[in-house]
Amino acid sequence: MRSPIACHRLCRAIKTGARLTLPFGRRNLTGYAVELHEELPAGIEIDESKLKDVIEVLDEEPLITPEILKLTQWTADYYASFWGEMLKASLPAGLNNDKVKPKRRKAVRLVDRGAEALDSSDQKTQPLTRDHQKIVDLLKANKGEMLFTDVLEQADVGASPLNTLAKRGIVEIFVDDVMRDPLAKATLPDKDDFELTAEQQTALDAITTAVADSDQFKAFLLHGVTGSGKTEVYIRAMRFALDQGRSAMMLVPEIALTPVFSRRLRAVFGSEVAILHSNLSAGERFDEWRRIRRGDARIAIGTRSAVFAPLENIGLLIVDEEHDPSYRQHESPFYNARDVAVMRASLAGAIVVLGSATPAMESFYNAQSGKYTYLTLPDRIGGRGLATAELIDMREVFKLAGKDVAIAPQLIAAIRETHSRGEQTIILLNRRGFSQFVLCRTCGETIKCKNCDITLTFHRGNNQLVCHYCNYREPSPKVCPKCESEFLYFVGEGTENIADQLTKKFPDLRIARVDRDTMAHKGELDKILLEFAAGKLDMLVGTQMISKGHDFPNVTLVGVLGIDIGLGLPDMRSAERTFQLLTQVAGRSGRGKKAGKVLIQTYYPEHYALRHAKEQDYDAFIAKRSAFANEWHIRRFTYSRAS
């Protein structure tokens, strides 16, 4: 609603960006103060007899900054979404219904006059007992302040000695906010401080020069092959922005990437880093948002919704894997976080860096047309070559086997050879579940969701059919619900089934699945990735969340299954996204000192997206795709190598 709402009695208490409780019909709803006027704007007429009062001002200090108000208004207008929904999306989940509140606990600290109290004449007549001394020594060893319960536990005392010290003015007992830190128990990596390559330094110099030019918007496209060191350029650019007194933001497309990047950033920047994504608990996300709002954290890292983080004086925004479709919000309110990040940088007079090994066509075109400045990292760090790739023609495999085969013999042999050398393997299958869907061989019926009319996915672990759109579930049937035939066929292979087959073929290999289902338990994904990095696992079987951003030096083999499904989607971007996915997952192989190999199973080895992905030739693919797009008037632009 854009029309003003009257606030007879509370106008002076309202500030722009504050939340309000408002009467709306028979209900009370939460609204947002987006503009304040002493008088009605010209041209607006209101029947004063129908005016209603604001019921309550929920925020003494506004939660939404003027910059976020302007950004959310632009986003709502551009994507034809409701501004109120966009404002709600910019705040931590649960805030409007009081599901999250600050966590407060009793704490103890040595007061400034505590030393004087210890040296006073009272001390001679009332010397510290053994328990008193233990408490004082413990507090001194912990910078003079600790949680009340920690003092009791570590000093092994009761509450009485603490209360006595408080009465004597030696300590102060108070209630304080306790920030819920999602990285509190994380093992941080060592700080890397190596010399940049000439290409990295050139890219960094261009970005930092732009950051230093205060309040001048500029956009960069950083096109770097997998393993070329884009992350190190990001980190050093963020350090420069902070040194200039600005804040910085980094967006990643998948929750699976946040543990990797957040640990690395925390190792470099300490408590300056805050994390925002939906896999955090409501309390953790609320506290991380509060740290950003207060200015305690000047770097925000997260998935698409983090683009609305309330950073003040933002100087640098980084969108890693900018091509990734996960940046698109497909439910209301709709938006593409990459494009919102570009607009936020424009509104704030900041710098935005879009990074990718396979830039989206529109981003590449913007670089060609001069809208973005083009930066390139054409080589891997240390002169390591890209992994060699091979297409396995599954039509030939089917002819030889005389039946459907999920894992080609060539891939089985390569896994065995890789394991014999003590090296690791990643198997990518861009589908979830044990089988894709259930089909009746007799009548051809597929079992669909009652809500979405989308085929249900079979999950063997709980013998259920699950809708991956609305989470509708039902037991797996024994007969067809339409014709009651018993001849049901479980079509397709999912991560669970592939992992099961590989475990049977290689019982001595330590194999783990990585998909959205294994992320149901908090911390499980991070645990698996850390174990794989430490060499405690031999193989990861997973979906596209393992295809990008991860650096496992001992991985020398990547196998790709079911890639043809992506090519068959009714989407004009299907070839582009298939090429991007293959290039990204190929980049997980051979990142260390050992050469890497990629085996891609396909029924369409002639497809141009697969052929160019095999060669990891972005230029050839984008030229072919551009010609196709222009021929069919999908996007009107021509290709020439960006300089």
PEKAUR-V426960 format. One record per residue. N is the residue number from 1. OMEGA is omega in whole degrees, -180 to 180 (* if undefined). NEAR is the number of other ideal C-beta (glycine too) atoms within 12 Angstrom. D_FIRST is the distance of its C-alpha to the first C-alpha in Angstrom with 2 decimals. Layout:
N_OMEGA_NEAR_D_FIRST / N_OMEGA_NEAR_D_FIRST
This chain:
1_-178_15_0.00 / 2_-180_16_3.83 / 3_-179_17_5.81 / 4_176_25_8.20 / 5_-176_32_9.33 / 6_178_26_13.10 / 7_-171_29_15.47 / 8_-168_15_18.89 / 9_-169_15_21.20 / 10_-174_23_19.78 / 11_-176_22_18.63 / 12_-180_12_21.77 / 13_-176_20_21.32 / 14_174_34_17.89 / 15_178_27_18.03 / 16_-179_25_15.65 / 17_179_32_15.16 / 18_175_33_15.86 / 19_-179_34_14.47 / 20_168_38_13.89 / 21_-172_28_14.56 / 22_174_30_12.41 / 23_180_21_13.45 / 24_-173_17_11.50 / 25_178_8_14.06 / 26_-177_6_17.22 / 27_170_11_15.85 / 28_-177_18_15.04 / 29_175_24_12.50 / 30_177_29_12.32 / 31_-177_35_9.53 / 32_177_43_10.23 / 33_-177_33_11.20 / 34_176_31_10.64 / 35_176_24_12.18 / 36_179_27_14.64 / 37_174_19_16.20 / 38_178_10_19.33 / 39_179_11_18.63 / 40_176_18_15.91 / 41_-179_14_15.67 / 42_177_7_17.87 / 43_180_8_16.78 / 44_179_15_14.04 / 45_-179_11_15.49 / 46_174_17_14.61 / 47_-174_10_17.02 / 48_-180_10_18.13 / 49_-179_7_19.68 / 50_-179_11_16.41 / 51_175_18_15.19 / 52_179_24_15.13 / 53_166_19_16.31 / 54_-177_32_15.08 / 55_-175_22_17.55 / 56_170_22_18.49 / 57_-172_28_18.18 / 58_-174_31_19.06 / 59_174_25_20.27 / 60_174_13_22.86 / 61_-175_19_22.64 / 62_178_28_19.39 / 63_-173_34_19.40 / 64_-177_39_17.40 / 65_177_32_19.38 / 66_180_21_18.35 / 67_-180_31_19.75 / 68_174_38_17.68 / 69_-179_31_14.43 / 70_-178_28_15.66 / 71_-179_39_16.97 / 72_177_39_14.00 / 73_177_29_11.89 / 74_-178_24_14.95 / 75_179_37_15.41 / 76_180_31_12.05 / 77_-174_19_12.68 / 78_-177_20_16.33 / 79_178_27_16.22 / 80_176_14_13.43 / 81_178_25_11.75 / 82_-179_22_8.33 / 83_179_31_8.01 / 84_178_30_7.74 / 85_179_25_10.79 / 86_177_35_12.45 / 87_178_37_12.34 / 88_-180_30_13.79 / 89_-179_37_16.33 / 90_-178_43_17.46 / 91_179_39_18.67 / 92_180_41_21.78 / 93_177_24_21.58 / 94_-177_20_22.02 / 95_-175_30_20.81 / 96_-180_28_17.98 / 97_175_17_20.47 / 98_177_15_23.41 / 99_178_14_25.44 / 100_179_24_26.60 / 101_176_18_28.18 / 102_177_21_30.68 / 103_-177_21_34.17 / 104_179_17_36.69 / 105_180_20_40.46 / 106_-179_25_43.47 / 107_-178_27_45.23 / 108_174_37_48.43 / 109_172_29_49.43 / 110_-180_33_52.54 / 111_-177_23_51.93 / 112_-178_13_53.22 / 113_-179_15_55.96 / 114_-180_28_56.89 / 115_178_18_59.64 / 116_179_16_61.05 / 117_-180_26_61.08 / 118_-178_28_62.99 / 119_-174_13_65.55 / 120_180_18_65.92 / 121_178_11_68.98 / 122_-178_16_67.12 / 123_180_22_67.20 / 124_179_10_71.00 / 125_179_9_71.13 / 126_-178_18_68.18 / 127_179_14_68.28 / 128_174_26_65.57 / 129_179_20_66.33 / 130_179_14_66.25 / 131_178_23_62.79 / 132_-178_32_61.51 / 133_178_20_62.88 / 134_-180_23_61.34 / 135_-179_43_57.88 / 136_180_35_58.36 / 137_-180_21_59.73 / 138_179_31_56.88 / 139_178_34_54.23 / 140_-179_21_56.12 / 141_-179_17_56.17 / 142_176_20_52.37 / 143_172_10_51.38 / 144_-177_23_51.61 / 145_179_23_48.59 / 146_172_33_48.09 / 147_-178_26_46.31 / 148_-177_31_48.23 / 149_179_18_48.94 / 150_177_23_50.14 / 151_-180_38_52.62 / 152_-176_25_53.99 / 153_-174_15_54.37 / 154_177_19_55.82 / 155_-180_31_58.07 / 156_180_14_59.07 / 157_174_28_58.86 / 158_-178_18_57.39 / 159_-174_20_54.87 / 160_179_15_57.65 / 161_178_29_58.84 / 162_179_36_55.31 / 163_178_23_54.81 / 164_178_23_58.20 / 165_178_36_57.30 / 166_180_27_54.09 / 167_-179_17_56.16 / 168_177_29_58.55 / 169_-179_22_55.78 / 170_176_36_56.42 / 171_175_38_53.14 / 172_176_28_49.69 / 173_-175_31_47.79 / 174_177_18_44.00 / 175_-175_15_40.79 / 176_174_19_38.90 / 177_174_21_36.00 / 178_-179_23_37.30 / 179_178_27_35.40 / 180_-173_29_35.45 / 181_-179_26_36.80 / 182_179_35_36.59 / 183_-176_32_39.60 / 184_-177_17_41.69 / 185_-176_15_44.29 / 186_173_25_44.05 / 187_-176_19_47.21 / 188_178_22_46.52 / 189_174_22_48.42 / 190_178_11_50.87 / 191_175_17_49.67 / 192_179_18_50.68 / 193_-177_12_51.87 / 194_-179_15_53.60 / 195_179_14_54.19 / 196_171_25_51.71 / 197_180_25_52.97 / 198_-180_15_53.17 / 199_177_26_50.19 / 200_-178_32_48.08 / 201_178_21_49.11 / 202_179_23_48.26 / 203_-179_35_44.74 / 204_-179_34_44.29 / 205_180_21_45.65 / 206_-178_29_43.22 / 207_-177_42_40.20 / 208_176_32_41.46 / 209_179_21_42.37 / 210_179_34_38.82 / 211_-179_40_37.46 / 212_178_22_39.95 / 213_-168_18_38.65 / 214_172_19_35.94 / 215_177_20_32.42 / 216_-180_17_33.39 / 217_174_28_31.34 / 218_-180_33_33.56 / 219_178_38_33.33 / 220_167_45_36.33 / 221_179_43_37.24 / 222_-178_44_39.87 / 223_-179_40_41.81 / 224_179_40_44.30 / 225_179_34_46.35 / 226_179_44_46.16 / 227_-177_39_48.14 / 228_176_33_48.06 / 229_178_35_46.65 / 230_-176_47_43.03 / 231_179_38_42.12 / 232_175_34_44.68 / 233_178_38_43.26 / 234_-174_44_39.78 / 235_-178_38_41.26 / 236_175_34_43.27 / 237_177_44_40.42 / 238_178_41_38.27 / 239_179_30_41.24 / 240_180_26_41.47 / 241_178_39_37.80 / 242_178_30_38.25 / 243_178_20_41.47 / 244_-179_27_39.56 / 245_180_17_37.29 / 246_175_33_34.32 / 247_-175_39_32.51 / 248_180_49_32.43 / 249_174_51_30.60 / 250_177_52_32.13 / 251_174_47_30.36 / 252_-172_46_32.44 / 253_-173_39_31.56 / 254_173_38_33.07 / 255_-179_34_33.19 / 256_-179_36_36.93 / 257_-175_38_37.22 / 258_178_43_35.69 / 259_-178_40_38.87 / 260_-176_35_41.06 / 261_-177_45_39.11 / 262_177_41_37.98 / 263_-179_28_41.60 / 264_178_33_42.84 / 265_179_43_40.33 / 266_178_31_41.00 / 267_-178_23_44.73 / 268_-170_30_44.24 / 269_178_32_41.52 / 270_-174_19_41.84 / 271_176_23_39.08 / 272_-174_28_37.09 / 273_173_42_35.71 / 274_-175_46_32.74 / 275_178_47_31.80 / 276_171_45_28.43 / 277_-170_40_28.34 / 278_-180_26_27.61 / 279_174_31_31.30 / 280_172_34_31.48 / 281_-180_23_31.32 / 282_180_26_28.12 / 283_179_26_30.15 / 284_-178_33_31.53 / 285_178_36_28.23 / 286_-179_32_26.79 / 287_177_34_29.94 / 288_177_40_30.02 / 289_179_41_26.45 / 290_179_31_27.53 / 291_177_33_30.63 / 292_-177_40_28.68 / 293_-180_33_26.28 / 294_-176_21_29.41 / 295_178_21_31.25 / 296_177_25_33.94 / 297_-178_38_33.37 / 298_174_36_33.07 / 299_176_45_33.20 / 300_175_46_30.61 / 301_-180_48_31.70 / 302_179_46_29.84 / 303_-165_39_28.35 / 304_-177_40_25.23 / 305_179_38_22.65 / 306_178_46_24.89 / 307_179_45_23.63 / 308_180_45_20.89 / 309_-172_46_23.67 / 310_178_40_23.30 / 311_175_45_26.55 / 312_175_25_27.33 / 313_-177_24_29.34 / 314_-178_43_29.27 / 315_-175_41_32.16 / 316_173_47_32.67 / 317_-180_52_30.69 / 318_176_47_32.81 / 319_-179_47_31.80 / 320_-176_44_34.84 / 321_-171_46_35.56 / 322_-179_47_32.84 / 323_-167_36_33.69 / 324_-180_39_32.83 / 325_179_28_30.35 / 326_176_36_29.33 / 327_179_34_27.01 / 328_174_24_24.74 / 329_-173_27_22.09 / 330_174_14_22.47 / 331_180_15_19.89 / 332_3_17_16.12 / 333_-175_31_14.92 / 334_173_24_17.53 / 335_172_36_19.35 / 336_-173_32_22.93 / 337_178_44_23.79 / 338_-177_42_26.67 / 339_175_33_24.68 / 340_178_42_22.01 / 341_177_46_25.08 / 342_180_39_26.40 / 343_179_32_23.26 / 344_177_42_23.17 / 345_180_40_26.82 / 346_-180_25_26.17 / 347_-175_26_23.53 / 348_-175_34_25.89 / 349_-176_23_29.10 / 350_180_40_30.44 / 351_176_45_32.66 / 352_178_47_31.68 / 353_175_50_34.46 / 354_-176_46_34.06 / 355_178_48_37.09 / 356_168_44_38.69 / 357_-178_41_42.06 / 358_-175_42_40.52 / 359_174_44_37.71 / 360_-177_37_35.21 / 361_-177_38_36.25 / 362_178_31_33.28 / 363_178_40_34.00 / 364_178_39_37.66 / 365_178_27_36.92 / 366_176_28_34.83 / 367_178_32_37.90 / 368_-175_26_40.22 / 369_179_20_38.28 / 370_178_14_38.25 / 371_174_23_34.55 / 372_172_36_35.56 / 373_-174_30_38.89 / 374_175_31_41.01 / 375_-176_37_42.92 / 376_171_33_45.27 / 377_-170_33_47.19 / 378_-174_29_49.58 / 379_174_20_51.85 / 380_178_32_51.78 / 381_176_31_52.79 / 382_179_17_56.56 / 383_180_12_57.37 / 384_180_24_56.69 / 385_175_24_56.32 / 386_179_32_53.61 / 387_175_39_54.39 / 388_-176_22_56.37 / 389_180_35_54.72 / 390_176_29_56.29 / 391_177_34_54.99 / 392_-179_34_56.54 / 393_-176_23_56.94 / 394_175_32_56.17 / 395_178_20_57.80 / 396_178_18_61.10 / 397_179_27_60.46 / 398_180_18_59.85 / 399_-178_13_63.06 / 400_-177_15_65.13 / 401_-177_16_63.69 / 402_180_8_63.55 / 403_177_10_60.33 / 404_179_19_56.76 / 405_-179_25_56.81 / 406_-177_37_53.80 / 407_-176_37_55.46 / 408_178_32_57.92 / 409_179_21_61.43 / 410_179_25_60.95 / 411_177_39_58.01 / 412_-180_29_59.98 / 413_-180_20_62.89 / 414_177_33_60.72 / 415_-180_37_59.18 / 416_-179_23_62.69 / 417_179_19_63.93 / 418_-180_34_60.99 / 419_-179_27_61.54 / 420_179_17_65.27 / 421_-180_19_64.54 / 422_-179_15_62.39 / 423_-172_32_59.20 / 424_-176_40_55.77 / 425_170_45_53.82 / 426_175_51_50.18 / 427_-180_52_49.44 / 428_171_45_46.09 / 429_-172_47_44.82 / 430_176_38_41.23 / 431_178_36_40.74 / 432_172_39_40.27 / 433_-178_41_42.30 / 434_174_36_45.92 / 435_-174_35_45.63 / 436_179_34_42.91 / 437_-179_33_43.04 / 438_-178_39_45.44 / 439_177_26_47.11 / 440_180_25_49.67 / 441_-175_18_52.79 / 442_-175_16_53.80 / 443_178_18_50.84 / 444_-179_17_48.52 / 445_169_23_45.64 / 446_-176_29_43.20 / 447_-173_36_41.41 / 448_178_23_37.64 / 449_180_22_34.63 / 450_-179_16_33.72 / 451_-170_14_30.00 / 452_-176_16_29.82 / 453_177_14_33.02 / 454_-180_21_34.04 / 455_179_27_37.63 / 456_-180_38_38.17 / 457_-179_41_39.99 / 458_176_38_43.18 / 459_-174_35_43.65 / 460_-174_24_47.27 / 461_179_21_46.94 / 462_177_17_45.47 / 463_-178_20_46.44 / 464_168_23_42.88 / 465_-172_34_40.74 / 466_173_37_37.32 / 467_-178_26_34.15 / 468_175_26_32.93 / 469_-177_19_29.43 / 470_179_16_28.57 / 471_173_20_31.71 / 472_-178_21_33.14 / 473_172_21_36.87 / 474_180_23_39.97 / 475_177_16_43.73 / 476_-176_26_45.58 / 477_174_25_47.47 / 478_177_14_51.22 / 479_179_19_51.18 / 480_-180_22_48.94 / 481_-179_22_46.45 / 482_-175_18_47.07 / 483_178_16_50.87 / 484_175_15_52.03 / 485_178_20_53.95 / 486_-174_13_54.93 / 487_178_18_54.83 / 488_-177_29_51.52 / 489_179_23_51.07 / 490_-170_32_48.90 / 491_174_28_47.79 / 492_180_30_47.20 / 493_177_34_47.70 / 494_-177_38_45.26 / 495_-178_43_45.64 / 496_-179_38_47.11 / 497_179_34_49.77 / 498_178_43_50.67 / 499_179_38_51.05 / 500_179_23_53.20 / 501_-179_26_55.41 / 502_178_36_55.87 / 503_179_23_56.80 / 504_-180_16_59.48 / 505_-177_23_60.83 / 506_-176_28_60.76 / 507_-179_13_61.31 / 508_178_15_62.27 / 509_176_27_58.98 / 510_-171_23_56.23 / 511_177_34_53.12 / 512_176_33_49.47 / 513_174_38_46.33 / 514_175_41_43.10 / 515_-175_38_40.06 / 516_179_33_36.81 / 517_179_30_38.78 / 518_178_31_41.08 / 519_-176_29_38.11 / 520_180_18_37.23 / 521_-177_13_39.20 / 522_177_20_38.02 / 523_-176_22_40.47 / 524_180_23_42.34 / 525_-180_35_41.37 / 526_180_31_42.31 / 527_-179_23_45.56 / 528_-178_32_46.50 / 529_178_37_45.82 / 530_178_25_47.83 / 531_179_23_50.68 / 532_179_34_50.76 / 533_-180_27_50.81 / 534_180_18_53.65 / 535_180_18_55.67 / 536_176_18_55.47 / 537_-179_29_54.12 / 538_-174_35_55.67 / 539_170_44_52.89 / 540_173_44_49.13 / 541_-174_45_47.82 / 542_-179_45_44.12 / 543_-171_40_41.11 / 544_180_39_39.46 / 545_176_44_38.49 / 546_-173_46_42.15 / 547_-173_43_42.26 / 548_169_41_40.96 / 549_-176_39_41.20 / 550_-178_43_44.01 / 551_179_32_47.40 / 552_-174_37_50.32 / 553_-177_24_53.55 / 554_176_31_55.73 / 555_179_42_53.81 / 556_179_36_56.02 / 557_172_44_55.01 / 558_175_49_51.72 / 559_-178_47_51.74 / 560_-178_49_48.94 / 561_172_41_48.75 / 562_-177_38_46.74 / 563_-177_45_45.36 / 564_-180_32_45.72 / 565_179_29_42.74 / 566_180_37_40.41 / 567_-176_30_42.21 / 568_-178_17_41.76 / 569_178_18_37.98 / 570_-174_8_36.26 / 571_-178_15_34.54 / 572_179_16_35.47 / 573_-172_27_35.42 / 574_179_24_37.82 / 575_180_34_40.86 / 576_-178_40_39.11 / 577_176_33_37.80 / 578_177_41_41.21 / 579_-179_41_42.95 / 580_-179_44_40.65 / 581_-179_45_41.14 / 582_179_51_44.91 / 583_-180_46_45.22 / 584_-177_43_43.26 / 585_175_45_45.26 / 586_179_48_48.48 / 587_176_43_47.69 / 588_-175_46_48.14 / 589_175_49_51.86 / 590_-179_37_54.54 / 591_177_35_52.59 / 592_-179_24_55.64 / 593_-177_16_59.20 / 594_-180_22_59.83 / 595_-178_21_59.05 / 596_-179_39_56.27 / 597_179_34_56.20 / 598_177_44_53.50 / 599_-175_42_54.29 / 600_178_49_51.79 / 601_-178_42_52.42 / 602_171_35_51.42 / 603_-178_27_52.42 / 604_-177_26_51.39 / 605_-179_25_53.26 / 606_-175_16_53.33 / 607_-175_27_49.56 / 608_179_25_48.88 / 609_180_39_46.12 / 610_-180_38_48.66 / 611_-180_25_51.49 / 612_175_30_49.61 / 613_177_42_48.21 / 614_179_33_51.82 / 615_-175_25_52.80 / 616_-176_36_49.57 / 617_-178_25_49.46 / 618_-177_40_45.93 / 619_-179_24_47.15 / 620_180_22_48.87 / 621_-175_34_45.93 / 622_176_39_43.37 / 623_179_24_45.80 / 624_-178_26_46.27 / 625_179_39_42.58 / 626_179_29_41.81 / 627_179_20_44.52 / 628_-179_24_43.16 / 629_-180_25_39.58 / 630_180_18_40.83 / 631_-178_13_43.11 / 632_176_12_40.30 / 633_177_10_37.77 / 634_172_19_35.49 / 635_-175_24_35.21 / 636_170_15_37.21 / 637_180_24_39.07 / 638_-175_19_42.62 / 639_163_25_44.08 / 640_-175_16_46.38 / 641_178_18_47.08 / 642_-179_26_44.79 / 643_*_11_46.83
